[in-house]
């Protein structure tokens, strides 16, 4: 497998970074995961916008443009003999001395990873599991898609199979998000999702669903909701950029419509249509 490392295509076995990289030493790094459709990275500008917001917060100086990333993506697809793939664009702070640095990082390490997609012929439903691990609060003003992922790893350890997704509660007992997903549910002709005040990552696919709800004339509500709210829902689905929109079949003793849900099917159909049009942004 070949990846990009600081502008050069290298074998993943030959890729190396310094042990003094502050992304490794202090977790100062951010990343975006996305996938391609017909060789094009879907909503790439939205991913880059969120990445740049994180880099500003981390004091990492870097400006990445969509055209360069698109070109790099296509180069890696050709080099790895793949038509489409899963990508991770990672920016690490770069080399520094031992000790906390407050000055800007001006020579970050940029890596574009890739791996094959796992394609299935049918929609895969998931079981939602309430996690014992609580979602921790962001270290800064809001949650970044950064190198700090222990909270999600602890949550994922509680799951028994890949057909499950965990749901975090905040310390105050409100629904926040999944281990690697955002959460939506439908009840009484309205769509609901937790507010960003619960400390969730503002997912790119989450943002797409919120915009799509306007196109579909489905009222959307955000707020702080107790876990009992889910047991009253007709439909529940999860979102992330790789798995797209994933229907939930059941949670505890409650069964949902899953992939048969009419609202889920409307969003899924619209999402598929948008991927064919190769949107750069919402």
C-alpha positions, 0 to 999 in steps of 0.5 A: 500500500502506498501513502502520501508523506509530506508531498511524496508517495511512499510505501507504508512500510518505508514511511517514517516520522520523528519520535520528537513529533509533537503529534506523537508526544503530546497528541497535537494533530488533527485528521479527516476521514473520507471516501471516494465515489468514482474516484472523487472525495465526497464533500472534500471542502467541508472536510478541509474547512473542519480540518483548518478550524482544528489546526487553528485551534492547535496552533498549526500553520498549514493551508491545504486546498481541495484541488491538491488533495483531489490530485493526491487522492487520484494519484494514490488510487492509481498507484494502489490499483483501486477505483475507490478507497477510504482515506485519512488526511492527517496533520501532525504538529511536527518536530519540537523539543521535549516540553510543551510548546506555545509557539506556532508549529510551522513545519507540520507532518502531512500524511494521506493514508488509504485503505480498501473500502468494505463494500456490501450489496445490502444495507447493514443494520446495527444494534445500538448499545448504551455505554457505561463509559461517559463522553468526556468534555472537549479539552478546548471550546469544542470537540476536534477530530484530533489525536485524542481518541481514548474516550472512543476506544474505551467505549468501543471496548464495551461492544461485543460485535461489529454489528453494534454501535455504542451511544455515549451519554454526557456526565449529565445523562444526555445523549451525545453520539456514538463511538464513531458516529452521530445519531439521529432519530425520528418521532412525531413527524420530526427529526432529532439530533443532539445539540453540539453543547453535548460535546459531540463532534460536528460530523460532516455527514451529520451536517449533510443530513441537517441540510438535507432535512430542509430539502425533504421538508422534514422539521429538525430539532436539536437539544439535550435529550435523555436516553428514554427519548430513543425508546419512543422513536420510530426510526433511528440511524447513525451517520459517518463519512465512511459508513454513510447512513446506517439504520438502527434495528433495535436498542435495548427492548425497543425495535425500530423500522431499521432499513425499512424506515421511510424517512431513512430511505428518503435520506439514503436515496438523496445521499446516493444521488449527491455522491453521484454528483461529486459534491465538493461541499454542501 
